[in-house]
Amino acid sequence: MTPRGYALLEEELRRLRAEDRPRIVREIEAARAHGDISENAEYHAAKERQGQIEGRLRQLEDRLARAQVIDPREQSGERVTFGATVVLVDVDSDERITYTIVGEDEADVNQGMISVTSPVARAIMGREEGASVQVRVPKGTRELSILEVRFELA
């Protein structure tokens, strides 16, 4: 993942530990105070949310522990690799598209960041400027041509 993606996961982990976990503990205590917990919907909902938070905490801790952080600014070249910002043109419509290839956790197509496992990223990985690729996407098959490959902070 990129340094930005790593920082976002660290911030989510911090928020879950410092804000969400203590809040849910208070909610469970408040629900317990209402008496019989066997039929207390607030208690059961809070316990379920606590389980979700704890699961997400474990997932984030694991991802951060195993993360390989790659700074795009330390890379160069004309080949598309992880972290590259790629300017593409759709051969049929002449539409220009710019994508940055990032880790799965930081992908956001609305911001132009696509996952390294997406069909477009897989099709252009290892290719150079000027190459054309056929990509099968949900809307059908598109032919894309790589206009530019650059490396910058995502």
Secondary structure by P-SEA (a helix, b strand, c coil): ccaaaaaaaaaaaaaaaccaaaaaaaaaaaaaacccccccaaaaaaaaaaaaaaaaaaaaaaaaaaccccccccccccccccccbbbbbcccccbbbbbbbbccccccccccccccccaaaaaaccccccbbbbbbccccbbbbbbcccccccc
